[in-house]
Amino acid sequence: MATVEQPTSAQGSKYLRNAEQYIKSLQDGREVVYKGELIEDVTKHFATAGGIRNIANLFDQQFDPEIQRLLTYVREDGERVTASYLIPRTKDDLRFRREGIKHVARQTWGTHGRGIDMISTLPLGMLAELPSFQRECPEYSDNIAHYIKYAEENNIHLGETIVDPQGFRSRASGTDPEATPPERATARIVREDSTGIWISGVKGVGTAVPQSNEMIIGSFHPPLDEESFWVMVPIGSPGLKMFCREIVHRPESNAYEHPLTSRGEEIESIVAFDNLFVPNERIIAKAKRSLHGVNFYNVWARLEHWYTFVRICAKAEMYAGLAQLIVDTLELGGVPVVRQRVADILEYTNILQGMCLAAEDLAELSEGGVMTPDVNIVTAGRSYALDNLPRILHILQDICGQGMILRWTEDDLRVPAAFGRDLGWFLDTRNMSARDKNLVMNLVWDVASSEHATRSKIFEESNALNVPFLKERLYGEYDRTRFLEECRHFIGLGPAPERTFEAHIQAPSLSSVSHSTGDDSFAKGTKP
């Protein structure tokens, strides 16, 4: 149980890392490839260093008396630790974590979708459903709590790679899973003994994995027991290699020309395993396909989905602030159509804020005793947010007018133009200099129009299910039985038949899920 009392200083805590310690922890001999070349040191390479600095800043903030109350907490034993692995037992714990999540998001305009405290919600979610892991894989179930304690006391920045890469060799159809050498590209267990397992193959998308300390490796819909596992591994492990995508930030730019994209980014990668050894104490589950479908994942990943929703809510709040900054800069407050466009963003923000609070208010304890936000509100909120995100970004672009097109460097503004005046003189507003006005436009560009903004938008739209799948989940999970009965009663119809729509109000127990086929009836909205 967390204590909400926060001492004023984190100095001397033996369980917290500062920025320097975090950066040093990444110099572990990890193999990271960028554009065909092996990166010698991820903390110094232009592709990865900026994102690492962003993360490192948060590690230092754990020691800031004004901020540490958001990023750390004091355990019952009196030790201050990272809040990333706080096990929420009460609604107050969720509220505390919400504020910390929003703070982390605000440091990068929410463009780090895998914040330092995001993937940590996955082992917490496993703990939330611990009885299921105990029933299905009792020999490894104790490792969940042990790992949470280890990660908390070592201030671990955790990543993940759990999906298969695109390509026909990642699918069971069209390949021979028994072929030697294997035709399947998907990571699989190739050997095991009494000490652990060895994994070979590939996984993606490993967002922020090159910048993390450790990662979760897992699988969805594995057709074979060998492809069915959840494990935790250090990034610097022998036999692990990461291939980074092309960067979209601007490491060569300054903070004036690109206030956001000059700072770096989290980076995606394909992760390859070549006889990666995982000892038994790092295994959470093995050869239990009932623990690996979208069915069960959507149950124990509910804290992760809530985290995503809270982060999106924080981005909406920043969009609202940015919209008003544009209005103030360009003196547009007297234009009715502009006020209405800004009101659209305020409406978007208010709806998400309300849903965020409602998800916490309706939270319930899981089977494993972890307080879990309401799944239906989180799903509906994420769907609404993503459905409307392109419109919100367009409004930001639109109210800027020509300012989005005509952006300048500071040197440009100092060049003489006419009447003996430099260019900046012609672009001043009554309440803001041309330099500062241009800085605002540069931020809007980075947030809403740059290559970095496009990557962020694509990430949001494909991260943990896109809008059509979220709507499918909502259709299958939302209990509208009482509302249906009220409608039927109003017009004199009798009670509804047992099944009038494809709903699964509660997740089926794992014992009812086919172990032989990895059946995923829960995700499809039908009962097995």
C-alpha positions in Angstrom: 0.0 0.0 0.0 1.4 3.4 -0.9 1.7 6.2 1.6 0.6 9.6 0.3 2.8 11.4 2.7 5.7 12.8 0.8 8.9 13.9 2.6 10.5 17.0 1.2 13.7 15.5 -0.1 14.7 12.4 -2.1 18.4 13.0 -1.3 20.1 9.9 0.0 17.6 7.4 -1.3 19.4 4.2 -2.2 16.7 3.1 -4.6 16.7 6.1 -7.0 18.9 6.8 -9.9 19.9 10.2 -11.1 20.5 11.2 -14.7 24.2 10.3 -14.7 23.5 6.9 -13.3 20.8 6.2 -15.8 23.0 7.2 -18.7 25.9 5.1 -17.4 23.5 2.1 -17.1 22.9 2.2 -20.9 26.6 1.9 -21.6 26.4 -1.9 -21.2 27.7 -3.2 -24.6 24.2 -3.3 -26.1 24.0 -3.9 -29.9 22.0 -1.2 -31.6 22.1 -0.7 -35.4 21.3 2.5 -37.2 21.3 2.7 -41.0 23.4 -0.4 -41.2 26.1 0.7 -38.7 26.6 -0.5 -35.2 26.2 2.3 -32.7 29.2 2.5 -30.4 27.4 4.3 -27.5 23.7 5.0 -27.6 24.1 7.8 -25.1 26.2 9.8 -27.6 24.8 8.8 -31.0 22.7 11.5 -32.6 19.8 9.0 -33.3 19.4 8.0 -29.7 21.1 10.5 -27.4 18.4 13.2 -27.5 15.7 10.8 -26.3 18.0 9.5 -23.7 18.6 13.1 -22.4 14.8 13.6 -22.2 14.5 10.5 -20.1 17.6 11.3 -18.0 16.0 14.7 -17.1 13.1 12.8 -15.5 15.5 10.7 -13.4 17.1 13.9 -12.1 13.6 15.3 -11.3 13.1 12.5 -8.8 15.5 14.4 -6.6 13.8 17.8 -7.1 11.8 18.7 -4.0 9.1 20.3 -6.1 8.6 17.4 -8.5 9.6 14.3 -6.6 6.1 14.1 -5.0 4.8 13.2 -8.5 7.5 10.8 -9.6 8.3 9.0 -6.3 6.6 7.7 -3.2 7.5 6.5 0.2 6.9 2.8 0.9 5.6 1.5 4.2 9.2 0.6 5.2 10.1 4.3 4.9 12.1 3.9 1.7 11.6 6.4 -1.2 11.3 4.6 -4.5 10.1 5.4 -8.1 6.4 5.6 -8.5 6.6 3.7 -11.8 6.1 0.4 -10.0 3.6 1.6 -7.4 0.9 -1.1 -7.0 -2.4 0.8 -7.0 -4.6 -0.6 -4.2 -6.9 2.4 -3.8 -8.5 5.1 -6.0 -6.3 7.6 -4.3 -3.3 5.6 -5.7 -4.7 6.0 -9.2 -5.2 9.7 -8.7 -1.6 10.0 -7.5 -0.3 8.1 -10.5 -2.4 10.2 -12.9 -0.7 13.4 -11.9 2.7 11.7 -12.3 1.8 10.3 -15.7 0.7 13.8 -16.8 3.9 15.3 -15.6 6.0 12.8 -17.6 3.9 13.5 -20.7 4.3 17.3 -20.4 8.1 17.0 -20.5 7.9 15.9 -24.2 4.5 17.1 -25.3 3.3 13.5 -24.9 5.4 12.4 -27.9 7.3 9.8 -25.8 4.5 7.2 -25.9 6.7 4.9 -23.9 7.5 7.1 -20.9 9.7 5.9 -18.1 6.6 4.8 -16.2 4.6 3.3 -19.0 5.7 -0.3 -19.6 6.1 -0.7 -15.9 2.3 -1.0 -15.9 2.5 -4.4 -17.6 4.0 -6.3 -14.7 1.6 -4.5 -12.4 -1.2 -5.7 -14.7 0.2 -9.3 -14.4 0.0 -8.9 -10.7 -3.6 -7.7 -11.0 -4.4 -11.0 -12.6 -2.0 -13.1 -10.5 -4.6 -15.8 -9.8 -4.8 -16.6 -13.5 -1.0 -16.9 -13.8 -1.0 -19.1 -10.6 -3.5 -21.4 -12.1 -2.0 -21.7 -15.5 1.8 -21.4 -14.8 2.4 -21.8 -11.1 6.1 -22.6 -11.5 6.8 -19.0 -12.6 4.0 -16.9 -11.1 6.1 -15.8 -8.0 8.5 -14.1 -10.5 5.9 -11.4 -11.1 6.1 -9.9 -7.6 9.8 -10.5 -7.4 10.4 -8.6 -10.6 8.3 -5.7 -9.6 10.3 -5.3 -6.4 13.6 -5.7 -8.3 12.6 -3.1 -10.9 11.3 -0.7 -8.2 14.5 -0.9 -6.2 16.7 -0.5 -9.3 14.7 2.3 -10.8 14.4 0.3 -14.1 13.3 2.0 -17.3 11.3 -0.8 -18.9 10.6 -1.3 -22.6 8.7 -4.0 -24.5 8.5 -5.9 -27.7 5.5 -8.2 -28.0 4.2 -8.1 -31.6 5.4 -9.9 -34.6 6.9 -7.9 -37.5 5.1 -7.5 -40.8 5.9 -10.2 -43.4 4.6 -13.6 -44.3 7.2 -15.4 -42.3 5.7 -14.0 -39.1 2.4 -15.8 -39.9 1.7 -19.5 -39.2 0.0 -19.8 -42.6 2.3 -20.3 -45.6 5.3 -21.6 -43.5 6.3 -24.9 -42.1 6.8 -24.4 -38.3 8.7 -27.7 -38.1 11.2 -26.9 -40.9 14.9 -27.1 -40.2 16.2 -24.4 -40.2 13.0 -22.7 -39.1 10.9 -20.9 -41.7 9.1 -18.9 -39.1 10.7 -15.5 -38.3 8.8 -15.0 -35.0 10.8 -15.3 -31.9 10.6 -18.8 -30.4 12.1 -21.0 -27.7 14.8 -23.0 -29.5 16.3 -24.8 -26.5 15.6 -25.2 -22.7 17.1 -27.0 -19.7 16.7 -26.9 -16.0 18.2 -23.4 -15.8 16.1 -21.5 -18.4 15.3 -21.1 -22.1 17.0 -19.8 -25.2 15.1 -17.6 -27.7 15.8 -17.0 -31.4 13.9 -15.0 -34.0 12.6 -11.4 -34.2 10.0 -9.1 -32.6 8.8 -5.6 -33.2 7.9 -2.8 -32.6 10.4 -2.2 -29.8 9.6 1.4 -29.0 12.2 3.1 -26.8 13.9 -0.3 -26.3 17.4 1.0 -27.3 17.0 3.7 -24.7 15.6 1.3 -21.9 17.3 -0.8 -19.2 15.3 -3.9 -19.7 12.3 -5.2 -21.7 9.4 -7.5 -21.7 9.3 -10.0 -24.5 6.0 -11.8 -25.2 3.6 -13.0 -27.9 0.1 -12.9 -29.2 -1.8 -15.8 -30.8 1.2 -18.1 -30.9 0.4 -21.2 -33.0 3.0 -23.2 -31.2 4.0 -23.6 -27.5 7.6 -22.7 -28.5 6.3 -19.2 -29.4 4.4 -18.8 -26.2 6.3 -16.9 -23.5 6.5 -13.8 -21.3 10.0 -13.0 -20.1 11.9 -10.0 -18.7 15.5 -9.4 -20.0 18.2 -6.8 -19.7 18.8 -4.9 -22.9 22.6 -5.6 -22.9 22.1 -9.4 -22.9 24.3 -11.4 -25.3 22.3 -12.5 -28.4 20.0 -9.4 -28.4 20.3 -6.8 -31.3 18.1 -3.8 -32.1 17.6 -2.3 -35.6 16.5 1.3 -35.3 14.2 3.1 -37.8 15.2 6.4 -39.4 14.9 9.3 -37.0 12.3 12.0 -37.4 13.7 14.6 -34.9 16.2 17.3 -35.8 19.4 16.8 -33.8 21.2 19.5 -35.9 18.6 22.2 -35.1 18.5 24.6 -32.2 15.7 25.0 -29.6 14.5 28.2 -31.3 14.0 26.8 -34.8 12.5 23.5 -33.5 11.5 23.8 -29.8 10.3 20.2 -29.6 12.0 18.2 -32.4 15.5 19.4 -31.6 15.3 17.6 -28.2 15.2 14.1 -29.5 12.7 11.3 -29.5 11.9 7.8 -28.4 12.9 5.4 -31.2 11.4 2.3 -32.6 13.3 -0.8 -33.5 13.0 -4.4 -34.7 14.5 -6.6 -32.0 16.4 -9.7 -33.0 17.3 -12.6 -30.8 20.1 -15.1 -31.5 20.1 -17.8 -28.8 19.2 -15.2 -26.1 19.4 -17.0 -22.8 16.6 -16.3 -20.2 17.1 -17.8 -16.7 14.1 -19.3 -14.9 13.8 -16.4 -12.5 13.1 -14.0 -15.5 10.3 -16.2 -17.0 6.7 -15.2 -16.2 5.0 -17.8 -18.3 6.0 -20.4 -20.8 4.1 -22.7 -23.2 0.7 -21.6 -22.0 -1.1 -20.1 -25.0 -4.1 -19.3 -22.9 -1.9 -16.5 -21.4 -1.0 -15.0 -24.8 -4.0 -14.1 -26.9 -5.4 -10.6 -27.2 -8.2 -12.1 -25.1 -6.2 -12.2 -21.9 -3.7 -9.4 -22.7 -6.6 -7.0 -22.9 -7.5 -8.0 -19.3 -4.1 -7.7 -17.7 -3.0 -4.7 -19.8 -5.8 -2.5 -18.5 -3.4 -0.3 -16.5 -1.3 0.2 -19.6 -4.3 1.2 -21.6 -5.3 3.6 -18.8 -1.8 5.1 -18.8 -2.1 5.7 -22.6 -5.4 7.4 -22.1 -4.1 9.6 -19.3 -1.1 10.6 -21.5 -3.5 11.5 -24.3 -5.5 13.6 -21.9 -2.4 15.5 -20.9 -1.7 16.1 -24.6 -5.2 17.5 -25.1 -4.6 19.9 -22.2 -1.4 21.1 -23.9 -3.3 21.5 -27.2 -5.8 23.8 -25.4 -3.0 25.9 -24.0 -1.2 26.1 -27.3 -4.5 27.2 -29.0 -4.9 30.1 -26.6 -1.2 31.0 -27.1 -1.8 31.3 -30.8 -4.9 33.4 -30.2 -3.0 35.7 -27.9 0.0 36.0 -30.2 -2.0 36.8 -33.3 -4.6 38.9 -31.5 -7.5 36.7 -32.7 -9.7 36.7 -29.6 -12.2 39.1 -31.3 -12.8 36.8 -34.2 -15.9 34.7 -33.6 -15.0 31.8 -35.9 -11.6 31.5 -34.2 -13.2 31.4 -30.8 -15.4 28.6 -32.0 -12.5 26.6 -33.3 -10.6 27.0 -30.0 -13.8 26.0 -28.2 -13.7 22.7 -30.2 -10.3 22.0 -28.6 -11.6 23.0 -25.2 -14.6 20.7 -25.6 -12.3 17.8 -26.7 -10.1 18.5 -23.6 -13.0 18.7 -21.2 -14.6 15.4 -22.5 -11.3 13.6 -22.1 -10.7 15.0 -18.6 -14.2 14.0 -17.5 -13.8 10.5 -18.8 -10.4 10.2 -17.2 -11.9 11.1 -13.8 -14.9 8.8 -14.4 -12.6 5.8 -15.1 -10.9 6.3 -11.7 -14.2 6.9 -9.9 -15.6 3.6 -11.3 -12.4 1.7 -10.7 -12.6 -1.7 -9.0 -10.2 -4.2 -7.5 -9.0 -6.9 -9.8 -9.0 -10.6 -8.9 -5.4 -10.0 -7.7 -6.3 -7.1 -5.5 -5.1 -4.2 -7.8 -7.3 -1.1 -8.3 -8.1 -1.0 -12.0 -9.8 1.9 -13.9 -13.1 1.2 -15.6 -12.3 -0.6 -18.8 -15.3 0.7 -20.8 -14.6 4.3 -20.1 -10.9 4.0 -20.9 -11.7 2.2 -24.2 -14.4 4.8 -25.2 -12.1 7.6 -24.2 -9.2 6.4 -26.2 -11.5 5.8 -29.2 -13.0 9.3 -29.0 -9.5 10.9 -28.5 -8.0 9.1 -31.5 -11.1 9.6 -33.7 -10.9 13.4 -33.2 -7.1 13.9 -33.0 -6.6 14.8 -36.7 -9.3 17.4 -36.4 -7.7 19.0 -33.4 -4.3 19.1 -35.1 -5.9 20.7 -38.1 -7.5 23.4 -36.0 -4.1 24.3 -34.5 -2.7 24.6 -38.0 -5.7 26.5 -39.3 -5.8 29.3 -36.7 -2.1 30.0 -37.3 -2.9 31.1 -40.9 0.2 32.2 -42.8 2.3 31.9 -39.7 2.7 28.2 -40.2 4.1 28.7 -43.7 6.3 31.8 -43.1 8.7 30.8 -40.3 12.1 32.3 -40.0 15.4 31.9 -38.3 16.6 34.5 -35.8 19.2 35.6 -38.4 16.5 36.2 -41.0 14.6 38.5 -38.7 17.7 40.8 -38.3 18.3 41.3 -42.1 17.3 44.8 -43.4 14.1 44.7 -45.5 12.8 48.2 -46.3 12.7 51.8 -44.9 15.9 50.9 -43.1 14.0 48.4 -40.9 15.0 44.8 -40.5 12.5 42.0 -41.4 11.5 41.5 -37.7 10.1 45.0 -37.5 7.4 44.2 -40.1 6.3 41.1 -38.3 5.9 42.4 -34.7 2.5 42.3 -33.1 1.3 44.8 -30.5 1.9 42.4 -27.7 4.7 40.2 -29.0 8.0 40.6 -30.9 8.5 39.0 -34.2 11.1 36.8 -32.6 8.7 35.4 -30.0 5.8 35.2 -32.5 8.0 33.1 -34.7 9.0 30.9 -31.8 5.3 30.1 -31.2 4.8 29.2 -34.8 7.9 27.0 -34.6 6.3 25.1 -31.7 3.0 24.7 -33.5 4.9 23.3 -36.5 6.7 20.8 -34.4 3.6 19.7 -32.5 1.1 19.6 -35.4 2.9 19.5 -38.8 6.4 18.2 -38.7 7.7 14.8 -39.6 8.0 14.2 -35.8 4.3 15.2 -35.5 3.3 12.7 -38.2 5.2 9.9 -36.5 3.5 10.8 -33.2 0.1 10.7 -34.8 0.7 7.4 -36.5 2.0 6.0 -33.2 -1.2 7.1 -31.3 -3.4 5.6 -34.0 -1.7 2.2 -34.0 -0.6 2.0 -30.4 -2.5 -0.7 -28.4 -5.3 -1.0 -31.0 -6.6 1.5 -33.5 -10.1 3.1 -33.5 -12.0 0.3 -35.3 -10.7 -2.3 -32.9 -11.4 -0.1 -29.9 -15.0 0.3 -31.1 -15.2 -3.5 -31.5 -13.9 -4.0 -27.9 -16.4 -1.4 -26.6 -19.3 -3.2 -28.5 -18.2 -6.5 -27.0 -17.4 -5.4 -23.4 -20.0 -2.7 -22.6 -22.9 -4.0 -20.5 -26.1 -2.4 -21.8 -28.4 -5.2 -20.5 -30.3 -3.0 -18.1 -30.8 -0.3 -20.8 -32.0 -2.9 -23.2 -34.5 -4.3 -20.7 -35.8 -0.8 -20.0 -36.5 -0.2 -23.7 -38.2 -3.6 -24.0 -40.3 -3.0 -20.9 -41.4 0.5 -22.1 -43.1 -1.0 -25.2 -44.4 -4.1 -23.6 -41.9 -6.7 -24.8 -41.0 -9.5 -22.4 -37.6 -10.2 -21.1 -34.8 -10.4 -23.7 -33.6 -13.8 -24.8 -30.4 -14.9 -23.1 -28.2 -13.6 -26.0 -29.5 -10.6 -28.0 -26.1 -9.1 -28.8 -22.6 -10.4 -28.8 -21.4 -9.3 -25.4 -18.9 -10.7 -22.9 -19.6 -8.7 -19.8 -16.9 -10.5 -17.8 -13.7 -12.0 -19.2 -14.1 -15.8 -19.4 -12.0 -17.7 -17.0 -8.8 -19.1 -18.5 -10.1 -22.6 -17.9 -12.8 -21.9 -20.4 -10.3 -20.8 -23.1 -9.1 -23.5 -25.5 -5.5 -24.4 -24.6 -5.1 -26.4 -27.8 -6.0 -23.5 -30.2 -5.3 -20.4 -28.2 -8.9 -19.5 -28.8 -9.5 -15.7 -28.5 -13.3 -15.6 -28.1 -13.1 -12.8 -25.5 -11.6 -10.4 -28.1 -14.3 -11.4 -30.6 -17.2 -10.7 -28.2 -18.4 -14.3 -28.1 -18.4 -16.8 -25.3 -16.3 -19.9 -25.7 
